[in-house]
Structure formats: structure tokens, C-alpha cells
Amino acid sequence: MKNIGIWMDREKAHIIRLDNKEEKLETIFSEMEFFNRKGTSGPRVKSGVTQDVTHERTYLEREKAQLKSYFKKLADAIGDADAIALFGPADTNEKFRKELLEHHKGLAERVKAVSKADSMTENQTKALVRDFFGQKK
């Protein structure tokens, strides 16, 4: 039985595969750009709104497309899983679960848990996944 645990954030995902007492770690990077808005300068138009609104919308659309690409890479990497557990800070793991529900229903049915977990070392991440699936090293 292939159990897969993923610790993920917006930057990277550590995929831990547990298969018959054997464990493998694979890291997938999101390759997302991190946008740093400069402020709300720019000429005002009659409505009093700055032109930054347009730029922010563009950033959000690019970010959305990059997140979708990241999630596709992850879904392709875990296609052979029997059971999946998602861990991570913030809400990236929830967004990934939602993406699975919408576009990868077969994988979404194998998700056993989605829970918060702070940043950890690779060994801590492996231990978390082993503990979740009740496997001993």
C-alpha cells in the first residue's frame, strides 16, 4: 500500500512516500513568483482610483495560473497513491485539496487528512508522515 504525505507551502512541497517500510522523499518547487507591490502611486483618474488596481489584478491572475501549474505537478507526482495526507502552514494544503476535488476526483477520494503543520526539517516531516500512517521506521 502506497501512503503519501505531503508537507507543502507556496514555495515547495515535500512528498514522502511510504511503501512497505521503505520511505522516499521528493521535493517539488512551485516556481511561483513572489510579487512585491510598491505602493499606491500613479495618476488618479476621475473616479479617484489609482492605476495600481489594474496591476494588482494582473498579479493575482498570474499568481492563480502559477498555483494551478504547481498543483498539476503535485497531482501528477502522487497519482499512484492509495492514501494521501496533506500538511502545511497557511492555506495552501486546503487550496490543493479543493483543486483535487474539482479536477482530480480520484485522488481527492484518497485524501485522508488535511491539517496544519509549521515549517519542519525533512526528518521531522518524515516522522510526521510515519506517525500519521502508523508506520514504524
Protein Blocks (a to p, Z undefined) as FASTA:
>chain_A
ZZddddddfkbccddddeehiacdddddekiacdddfbjedjddfkopafklmmmmmmmm
mmmmmmmmmmmmmmmmmmmpfbdcdedehjllmmmmmmmmmmmmmlmmmpmbdcdddddd
fklmmmmmmmmnopaZZ
